[in-house]
Amino acid sequence: MHARTAVLSLLLFLSPTLLHAAQDAAVDVLREDIELVLRGMPGVSIDRQLRVVSLGEEEGNVAVGILHRWPERDTDGAMTGLVHVDVSEVYVMLSGWGTLLTATEMTNATEPSQGSDVVGPSFNADAIGGTVREIHEGDVVIIPAGTLHAWTEISDHVTYLSIRSDPHAVLPAGYVRPEIQR
């Protein structure tokens, strides 16, 4: 079920009119909504949830968020990062580039927190090995739940959509960012 939900999340993103409430089961997030929320983020927040949509009782939720990070928000090369317990993410790079670390083996894990409406229960840890690679505008990265991830270096900025697969429905279904509610 996890893989099916992740693939569904990615396919939903590839639709040009993703996530705006309609009479059928489809929901759109419009480009102007993304741009509106993004304009208010620099210097204030790195991660804003746009919408959380229920896929049905058996399927959980899918969420779309916009993230914007700058060099002050990287790890300066440290091999430490964040791990989401229940939520997988698909990053769709909109602009900028950075060095991304992902790892499934880790040490020094903190106790999981309840997290936030954005990512659900999460914890920090240090990577043992892992993969470090440059991610550029236009790239797509799939980060399964339980995978450590961190931007270890950001040259200027990274701005990306995060499509979040939430098979256990830990994110608040029906959430719509206040700036884009109609």
C-alpha positions as CSV (number, residue, x, y, z in Angstrom):
1,M,0.0,0.0,0.0
2,H,2.9,2.4,0.7
3,A,4.3,2.1,-2.9
4,R,0.8,2.4,-4.4
5,T,0.2,5.6,-2.4
6,A,3.6,7.1,-3.3
7,V,3.0,6.4,-7.0
8,L,-0.5,7.9,-6.8
9,S,1.0,11.0,-5.1
10,L,3.5,11.4,-7.9
11,L,0.9,10.9,-10.6
12,L,-1.4,13.5,-9.0
13,F,1.5,16.0,-9.1
14,L,2.1,15.4,-12.8
15,S,-1.4,16.6,-13.6
16,P,-1.3,20.2,-14.6
17,T,-4.3,21.1,-12.5
18,L,-3.5,19.3,-9.3
19,L,-5.5,19.9,-6.1
20,H,-8.2,22.6,-6.3
21,A,-11.6,21.6,-4.9
22,A,-14.0,20.4,-7.5
23,Q,-17.3,18.5,-7.7
24,D,-15.6,15.2,-8.4
25,A,-12.9,13.4,-6.4
26,A,-10.0,15.5,-8.0
27,V,-8.6,18.4,-6.1
28,D,-6.2,21.1,-7.5
29,V,-3.4,23.2,-6.2
30,L,-3.0,26.1,-8.6
31,R,0.3,27.6,-9.6
32,E,-0.9,31.0,-8.3
33,D,-1.7,29.4,-4.9
34,I,1.8,28.0,-4.7
35,E,3.4,31.3,-5.7
36,L,1.2,33.3,-3.2
37,V,2.3,31.1,-0.3
38,L,5.9,31.0,-1.4
39,R,6.1,34.9,-1.5
40,G,5.3,35.0,2.2
41,M,7.9,32.3,3.2
42,P,11.5,33.7,2.9
43,G,12.8,34.6,6.3
44,V,9.7,33.3,8.0
45,S,9.3,29.6,7.3
46,I,10.9,26.8,5.4
47,D,7.9,24.6,5.0
48,R,4.2,25.4,4.3
49,Q,1.6,22.8,3.9
50,L,-0.8,23.8,1.1
51,R,-3.4,21.0,1.2
52,V,-4.0,17.6,2.8
53,V,-6.5,15.5,0.8
54,S,-8.1,12.2,2.0
55,L,-7.8,9.4,-0.5
56,G,-10.4,7.3,1.5
57,E,-10.4,5.3,4.7
58,E,-8.2,2.5,3.3
59,E,-5.8,4.7,1.4
60,G,-4.9,7.5,3.9
61,N,-4.0,11.0,2.7
62,V,-1.8,12.9,0.3
63,A,-0.5,16.3,1.0
64,V,1.2,19.0,-1.0
65,G,3.7,21.5,0.6
66,I,6.0,24.1,-0.7
67,L,9.5,24.4,0.8
68,H,12.2,27.1,0.5
69,R,15.6,26.8,2.1
70,W,18.7,28.9,1.9
71,P,22.3,28.3,2.9
72,E,21.7,29.1,6.6
73,R,19.3,26.1,6.6
74,D,21.7,23.4,5.5
75,T,23.8,21.2,7.8
76,D,27.2,22.6,6.7
77,G,28.2,19.1,5.6
78,A,27.2,17.3,8.8
79,M,25.7,13.9,8.1
80,T,22.7,14.4,10.3
81,G,19.1,14.8,9.3
82,L,15.4,14.3,9.8
83,V,13.4,11.1,9.6
84,H,9.6,11.0,9.2
85,V,8.1,7.9,10.8
86,D,4.9,7.6,8.7
87,V,5.1,10.0,5.8
88,S,7.0,9.5,2.5
89,E,7.9,12.5,0.4
90,V,8.3,13.2,-3.3
91,Y,10.5,16.3,-3.9
92,V,9.9,18.2,-7.1
93,M,12.6,20.7,-7.5
94,L,11.3,24.1,-8.8
95,S,14.5,26.2,-8.5
96,G,18.0,26.2,-7.1
97,W,20.2,23.3,-6.3
98,G,21.8,21.7,-3.3
99,T,23.5,18.6,-1.9
100,L,21.0,16.1,-0.5
101,L,21.9,13.3,2.0
102,T,19.7,10.3,2.3
103,A,20.3,7.2,4.5
104,T,18.5,4.2,5.9
105,E,21.2,3.3,8.4
106,M,21.6,5.7,11.3
107,T,22.7,6.2,14.9
108,N,22.1,8.7,17.7
109,A,18.4,8.8,17.0
110,T,16.3,11.1,19.2
111,E,12.9,10.1,20.5
112,P,10.2,10.6,17.9
113,S,8.2,13.8,18.4
114,Q,4.6,14.2,17.5
115,G,5.8,16.3,14.7
116,S,3.6,18.9,13.0
117,D,0.7,19.1,10.7
118,V,3.3,19.1,7.9
119,V,5.2,15.9,8.5
120,G,3.7,13.9,11.4
121,P,5.9,12.0,13.9
122,S,9.6,12.6,13.2
123,F,13.0,12.3,14.8
124,N,16.6,13.4,14.1
125,A,19.6,11.0,13.7
126,D,23.1,10.8,12.3
127,A,23.6,8.9,9.0
128,I,25.8,5.8,8.8
129,G,26.9,6.0,5.2
130,G,24.1,6.9,2.9
131,T,24.0,8.7,-0.4
132,V,25.1,12.3,-1.0
133,R,24.3,13.9,-4.4
134,E,23.5,17.2,-6.0
135,I,19.8,17.9,-6.8
136,H,18.9,20.5,-9.4
137,E,15.9,22.3,-10.7
138,G,13.7,19.8,-12.6
139,D,14.9,16.7,-10.5
140,V,12.4,14.5,-8.6
141,V,13.5,12.6,-5.5
142,I,11.4,10.0,-3.7
143,I,12.1,9.7,0.1
144,P,10.3,6.7,1.7
145,A,9.1,7.0,5.3
146,G,11.9,6.0,7.7
147,T,14.7,7.5,5.5
148,L,17.0,10.1,7.0
149,H,17.3,13.2,4.7
150,A,19.0,16.5,4.9
151,W,20.3,19.3,2.7
152,T,24.1,19.2,3.6
153,E,24.9,22.2,1.3
154,I,22.8,24.8,-0.4
155,S,24.7,27.2,-2.6
156,D,22.0,29.9,-2.9
157,H,18.5,28.3,-2.3
158,V,16.4,25.3,-3.0
159,T,12.6,25.7,-3.6
160,Y,10.6,22.5,-4.1
161,L,7.2,20.9,-3.8
162,S,6.9,18.1,-1.4
163,I,4.1,15.6,-2.2
164,R,3.6,13.7,1.0
165,S,2.2,10.2,1.0
166,D,0.4,9.6,4.3
167,P,-1.0,6.0,4.3
168,H,-1.7,6.1,8.1
169,A,-3.6,9.4,8.0
170,V,-1.4,11.2,10.5
171,L,-1.8,14.5,8.7
172,P,-5.0,16.6,9.0
173,A,-7.3,15.5,6.1
174,G,-9.1,18.5,4.6
175,Y,-6.5,21.0,5.6
176,V,-6.2,24.0,3.2
177,R,-3.7,26.8,3.8
178,P,-5.6,29.9,4.9
179,E,-4.1,32.1,2.2
180,I,-5.6,29.8,-0.6
181,Q,-9.0,29.0,0.8
182,R,-11.8,30.0,-1.5
